[in-house]
């Protein structure tokens, strides 16, 4: 699985002008299930995200995790993280999981955050979404379970 983490002061996602998910301080997580990914991969990625120390401590150093901060997450499915432009200018997405599998893994990842006690909201899988955020930092981290 691939995830792009953005530390945010706040974020929300809208579908057809209606807010479907939002978070205050925490993370906006753009998430892509890749071909061959499993629930185990989703669980490992969620564990990593919950523990990665990208929030400031009292000294201003990135030394605190999402769980330490009590931050929330807004998880947005984004198959375009699987983009491959190695054969030209038009990206290919064949490395992304099939939609049915991708949606199941995306929802499983969100549920894993909830089980950790993290306030979790999501976008709408497969929808044309407008994502609004106020970056904190900005801090943007790329995670990939394949590496």
C-alpha positions as CSV (number, residue, x, y, z in Angstrom):
1,X,0.0,0.0,0.0
2,X,1.0,3.6,-0.6
3,X,0.2,6.5,1.6
4,X,0.9,10.2,1.4
5,X,0.7,11.8,4.8
6,X,0.1,15.5,5.2
7,X,0.2,17.0,8.7
8,X,-2.7,19.3,8.9
9,X,-4.4,21.9,11.1
10,X,-7.6,20.8,9.5
11,X,-8.9,19.0,6.4
12,X,-12.2,18.2,4.8
13,X,-13.4,16.4,1.7
14,X,-16.6,17.3,-0.2
15,X,-18.6,15.4,-2.8
16,X,-21.1,17.4,-4.8
17,X,-20.6,20.3,-2.4
18,X,-21.4,18.3,0.7
19,X,-18.8,17.6,3.4
20,X,-18.4,13.8,3.7
21,X,-15.4,13.7,6.0
22,X,-13.3,16.1,8.0
23,X,-10.6,16.3,10.7
24,X,-9.1,18.9,12.9
25,X,-5.4,18.7,13.8
26,X,-3.8,15.5,12.6
27,X,-3.3,13.9,9.3
28,X,-4.8,13.9,5.8
29,X,-3.9,10.5,4.4
30,X,-4.1,9.9,0.7
31,X,-4.2,6.1,0.4
32,X,-3.7,3.7,-2.5
33,X,-4.1,-0.1,-2.4
34,X,-1.6,-1.7,-4.8
35,X,-2.0,-4.9,-6.7
36,X,-1.3,-7.8,-4.4
37,X,-1.9,-5.9,-1.2
38,X,-3.6,-7.7,1.7
39,X,-5.4,-6.8,5.0
40,X,-2.0,-7.5,6.7
41,X,-0.4,-4.8,4.6
42,X,-3.1,-2.3,5.5
43,X,-2.7,-3.2,9.2
44,X,1.1,-2.7,9.1
45,X,0.8,0.6,7.3
46,X,-1.7,1.9,9.8
47,X,0.5,0.8,12.7
48,X,3.5,2.6,11.1
49,X,1.4,5.8,10.4
50,X,0.1,5.8,14.0
51,X,3.7,5.7,15.4
52,X,5.7,7.8,13.0
53,X,7.0,10.8,14.9
54,X,6.1,13.9,12.8
55,X,4.4,16.1,15.3
56,X,6.3,18.7,17.3
57,X,7.2,18.3,20.9
58,X,7.6,21.1,23.4
59,X,11.0,21.9,22.0
60,X,9.7,22.2,18.5
61,X,11.2,18.9,17.3
62,X,9.3,16.3,15.4
63,X,9.3,13.8,18.2
64,X,5.6,12.9,18.7
65,X,3.3,10.5,17.0
66,X,-0.3,10.8,15.9
67,X,-1.3,8.7,18.9
68,X,0.9,10.8,21.2
69,X,-0.9,14.0,19.9
70,X,-4.4,12.5,20.0
71,X,-4.8,13.8,16.4
72,X,-7.5,12.7,14.0
73,X,-7.2,11.3,10.5
74,X,-9.0,12.0,7.2
75,X,-8.4,9.0,5.0
76,X,-9.0,9.6,1.3
77,X,-8.7,6.9,-1.3
78,X,-6.4,7.9,-4.2
79,X,-5.6,5.3,-6.8
80,X,-3.4,7.9,-8.7
81,X,-0.6,7.2,-6.2
82,X,-0.1,4.1,-8.3
83,X,0.8,6.3,-11.4
84,X,3.5,4.9,-13.7
85,X,4.9,7.4,-16.2
86,X,7.9,5.3,-17.2
87,X,6.5,4.6,-20.7
88,X,5.5,8.2,-21.7
89,X,3.6,11.2,-20.5
90,X,0.3,9.6,-19.9
91,X,0.2,7.8,-16.5
92,X,-0.8,4.2,-16.3
93,X,-2.5,2.8,-13.2
94,X,-2.3,-1.0,-13.7
95,X,-0.3,-1.3,-10.4
96,X,-3.3,-0.2,-8.4
97,X,-5.5,-2.9,-6.9
98,X,-8.8,-3.6,-8.6
99,X,-11.5,-1.3,-7.4
100,X,-13.4,-3.9,-5.3
101,X,-10.2,-4.9,-3.5
102,X,-9.0,-1.3,-3.2
103,X,-12.2,-0.2,-1.6
104,X,-12.1,-3.1,0.9
105,X,-8.5,-2.4,1.9
106,X,-9.2,1.3,2.2
107,X,-12.2,0.7,4.5
108,X,-10.2,-1.8,6.4
109,X,-7.4,0.7,7.0
110,X,-9.9,3.3,8.3
111,X,-11.3,0.7,10.6
112,X,-7.8,-0.1,11.9
113,X,-7.3,3.5,12.8
114,X,-10.6,3.5,14.7
115,X,-9.6,0.4,16.6
116,X,-6.5,2.3,17.8
117,X,-8.8,5.0,19.2
118,X,-7.9,7.5,16.5
119,X,-10.8,9.8,15.4
120,X,-11.2,8.7,11.8
121,X,-13.2,10.0,8.9
122,X,-13.1,9.1,5.2
123,X,-13.8,10.4,1.8
124,X,-16.1,8.5,-0.6
125,X,-14.4,5.7,-2.6
126,X,-14.5,6.3,-6.3
127,X,-16.1,9.7,-6.1
128,X,-14.9,12.9,-7.6
129,X,-13.9,14.7,-4.4
130,X,-12.8,18.2,-3.5
131,X,-10.2,18.0,-0.8
132,X,-9.5,21.1,1.3
133,X,-6.7,21.3,3.8
134,X,-4.5,23.7,5.8
135,X,-1.1,22.1,5.9
136,X,0.8,22.2,9.2
137,X,4.5,22.8,8.4
138,X,4.1,21.8,5.7
139,X,5.1,18.2,6.6
140,X,4.4,15.6,3.9
141,X,5.6,12.0,4.2
142,X,5.5,9.2,1.6
143,X,5.1,5.6,3.0
144,X,5.1,2.5,0.9
145,X,4.7,-1.0,2.4
146,X,6.6,-2.5,-0.6
147,X,9.9,-0.9,0.6
